[in-house]
Amino acid sequence: MSQPAPSRIFLDNAATSWPKPVEVYDAVDQYQRQLGAAAGRGSYREGATVDDKLRRTRQAMARLLGGVEPKQIAFAFNGTDALNLALHGLLRPGDHVVTTVIEHNSVLRPLRFLALRGIQLTHVDCDAFGIVSADAIAAAITPATRLVAVSHASNVTGAIQPVGDIAAVAHERGARVLIDAAQTLGHLPISYRDLGVDLVAAPGHKGLMGPLGTGLLYIRPGLEQELAPFRQGGTGTSSDHDQQPDSLPEKYESGNHNVPGLIGLGVALQFIERTGIGRLRSHEIELTERLLTGLRSIAAVTIYGPAESAQRVGVVSFKVEGYNPQEFATLLDSAYQVQVRAGLHCAPLMHQALETLSGGGTVRMSVGAFNAPDEIDRAVEAVREIAAV
């Protein structure tokens, strides 16, 4: 993947992808300057054009998820918004939820909020590499378990979880399955429809390479009967009724859409289709392996997560002996223009499991579609030089 070389080396793609495909910038700018219409609110030409572009975005997303029904995809304002819709919309007092220690606060905090209001909660541990076993999930399920909520890949260790096996054991016991695909959608060539999961939440600005302020929730057909809308309001449909419509996806999409963001996301999805997600994954594995190999050659560095790059997404967390993670990240940026993430990465239980919580977390490097091998080499040399001081 080629793109004009920036002066900085951006290795924080697990937080948000950058740069975006150039056509994303063009599409957002064209909307702002030439279209400017709300979705589903106008019968004039520009309004119809906006509706068509959002329809195409939804269809492209449905293809990426494995050929699901487009109407089963609800647009959200980010991944956190999608997760909140799933958790608040599905769970009721008395329900039991099985989740894991690898989760992001976008799962942990809504569940803690709901636990204070009557749901029961179990956190399943991971192994030393950050992987949760399906057997451990199965052992935690009780007759009251309504939902199993698990990240497809950790945003700290990068470890890809066996979500197919987890979904199978959960469904055998009558529980629904919610997958947080923030670190995998757009990265892995996988069909969520074939996995048989019930809900898939993801942001549009990470692996999907769209603008910030976009997200989605896939809802398995039939589950909309159980999933209450998280917000109510105008949808541009059934305006003569004072109750939320039951039709999909309008039931879950009250208020104006982030139209420029979703149009940009649609163009980003076209880029992914045109490039091929298999090719994107191969590029990610190549860069991740290069990064792991380079960091392993530095004695002061301790790496967390699976040893094999194919067992993780392009996320590598590490610590450097003698340095606080925040201090080290600041040095990387100020002296070498290598931009990374440092700290707890909004995943405190993961750091507790890794025993990195008290030390301030880890330094995290995460590769993207437009990173180049020479950038990885330069980043590794920067780590080596700072670690040697």
Secondary structure by P-SEA (a helix, b strand, c coil): cccccccccccccccccccccaaaaaaaaaaaccccccccccccaaaaaaaaaaaaaaaaaaaaacccccccccccccaaaaaaaaaaacccccbbbbbccccccaaaaaaaaaaacbbbbbbbbbcccccccaaaaaaaccccccbbbbbccccccccccaaaaaaaaaaaabbbbbbcccccccccccccccccccbbbbbcccccccccccbbbbbccccccccccccccccccccccccccccccccccccccaaaaaaaaaaaaaaaaaacaaaaaaaaaaaaaaaaaaaaacccccccccccccccccccccccccccaaaaaaaaaacccccccccccccaaaaaaaccccccbbbbbbbcccccaaaaaaaaaaaaaaaac
